[in-house]
């Protein structure tokens, strides 16, 4: 894309995406790499997702989910980032938001004098966390089912004569 991606647009590709301008509150999704020459002003509504690496000048109020590495040349402001690679803002700053990166986080400056909450979680694997959460939900569901069955058979276990009185299909 030679210019900007304005607010409200969605860009999807089965390969790489290169945007030579800025990105507004838009959704960008690639099965390959994403390169944004300008930056992204997400206004809390932008979602960027890629299976490869992601590079941009800056991120402001964006949600980013990346399976590769993320390189931000200037700053990350109030963004939510999930990365299976490394997040790097070596010559820039991270102010506000939450960064989770399996292979680590590098930044020149982290946090804010204004007290904006900045959370960094290196070593975090969002795909593994999602699988664990799904398994936890399944365990809760199975435990609830076991509890219901237990409540139904408890009277029968207390009075074994009741079992002989049940119709054959209920036995």
C-alpha positions in Angstrom: 0.0 0.0 0.0 1.7 3.2 -1.2 -0.1 5.6 1.2 -2.0 5.5 4.5 -4.6 3.0 5.8 -7.4 5.2 7.2 -9.6 4.5 10.2 -12.1 1.7 9.8 -10.4 -0.2 7.0 -9.4 -3.9 7.1 -6.3 -5.2 5.2 -5.8 -9.0 4.9 -3.1 -10.9 3.0 -2.0 -14.5 2.7 1.5 -13.2 2.3 3.4 -10.1 3.5 1.9 -6.6 3.9 3.9 -3.4 3.3 2.3 0.0 4.1 4.4 3.0 3.2 2.3 5.4 5.2 0.5 5.6 8.5 -2.2 3.2 9.9 -5.2 4.5 11.7 -7.8 2.6 13.8 -7.8 -0.3 11.3 -7.3 -4.0 11.2 -4.2 -5.4 9.5 -3.8 -9.2 9.2 -1.1 -11.1 7.3 0.0 -14.7 7.1 3.5 -13.4 6.5 5.4 -10.3 7.7 3.9 -6.8 8.2 6.0 -3.6 7.6 4.5 -0.2 8.4 6.9 2.5 7.3 5.1 5.1 9.3 3.4 4.2 12.6 0.0 3.2 13.9 -2.4 5.4 15.8 -4.9 2.7 16.8 -7.1 4.8 19.1 -7.8 1.6 21.0 -9.5 0.1 18.0 -6.6 -1.2 15.9 -5.8 -4.9 15.7 -2.6 -6.0 13.9 -2.0 -9.8 13.5 0.7 -11.6 11.7 2.3 -15.0 11.5 5.7 -13.6 10.6 7.7 -10.6 11.8 6.2 -7.1 12.4 8.1 -3.8 12.0 6.8 -0.2 12.4 8.0 3.2 13.5 5.6 3.5 16.5 2.5 2.0 18.1 -0.1 4.1 19.9 -3.1 2.3 21.5 -2.9 -0.8 19.3 -3.5 -4.5 19.9 -0.8 -6.6 18.3 -0.6 -10.4 18.0 2.5 -11.7 16.3 4.0 -15.1 15.9 7.5 -13.7 15.0 9.5 -10.8 16.2 8.3 -7.2 16.7 10.6 -4.3 15.9 9.4 -0.8 16.8 11.9 2.0 15.8 10.6 4.7 18.1 8.0 4.1 20.8 5.2 1.9 22.1 2.4 3.8 23.9 -0.5 2.2 25.7 -0.6 -0.9 23.5 -1.4 -4.5 24.2 1.1 -6.8 22.6 1.3 -10.6 22.4 4.4 -12.0 20.7 5.9 -15.4 20.3 9.2 -13.8 19.3 11.1 -10.8 20.8 9.7 -7.3 21.2 12.4 -4.7 20.4 12.2 -0.9 20.9 16.0 -0.6 21.3 16.2 3.1 20.6 12.7 3.9 21.8 10.5 3.7 24.8 7.6 1.7 26.2 5.0 3.7 28.0 1.8 2.2 29.2 0.1 -1.0 28.1 1.0 -4.6 28.4 3.7 -6.5 26.5 4.0 -10.2 26.6 6.9 -11.7 24.6 8.1 -15.3 24.7 11.7 -14.5 23.7 12.0 -11.3 25.7 11.6 -7.5 25.6 14.2 -4.8 24.7 13.7 -1.1 25.1 15.8 2.0 25.8 13.3 3.4 28.3 10.4 1.7 30.1 7.6 3.3 32.1 6.4 6.8 32.6 7.0 9.6 35.1 3.3 10.2 35.0 2.6 6.8 36.6 0.9 5.2 33.5 0.8 1.5 34.2 3.2 -0.5 32.1 3.3 -4.3 32.4 6.1 -6.4 30.8 5.8 -10.2 30.8 8.9 -11.7 29.2 8.8 -15.5 28.5 5.0 -15.6 28.1 3.5 -17.8 25.4 0.1 -16.6 24.5 -0.8 -19.7 22.4 0.1 -22.0 25.2 -1.9 -19.8 27.6 -4.9 -20.0 25.4 -4.6 -23.8 25.2 -4.3 -24.1 29.0 -7.3 -21.8 29.5 -9.4 -24.0 27.1 -8.3 -27.1 29.1 -9.2 -25.4 32.4 -12.7 -24.6 31.0 -13.1 -28.2 29.9 -12.0 -29.5 33.4 -14.6 -27.2 35.1 -17.3 -28.4 32.7 -16.4 -32.1 33.4 -16.3 -31.5 37.2 -19.8 -29.9 37.0 -21.0 -32.9 35.1 -19.5 -35.3 37.6 -21.1 -33.3 40.5 -24.5 -33.6 38.9 -24.1 -37.4 38.3 -22.9 -37.8 41.9 -26.0 -36.0 43.2 -28.2 -38.3 41.2 -26.6 -41.5 42.4 -25.9 -40.6 46.0 -29.4 -41.7 47.3 -28.9 -45.0 45.5 -25.5 -45.6 47.1 -27.1 -44.9 50.6 -30.0 -47.2 50.0 -29.0 -50.2 47.8 -32.5 -51.6 47.9 -33.6 -48.6 45.7 -31.5 -50.0 42.9 -33.5 -53.2 42.7 -36.7 -51.1 42.4 -35.5 -49.1 39.4 -36.7 -49.9 35.9 -34.2 -51.7 33.8 -33.2 -48.7 31.6 -32.5 -46.6 34.7 -30.3 -49.3 36.2 
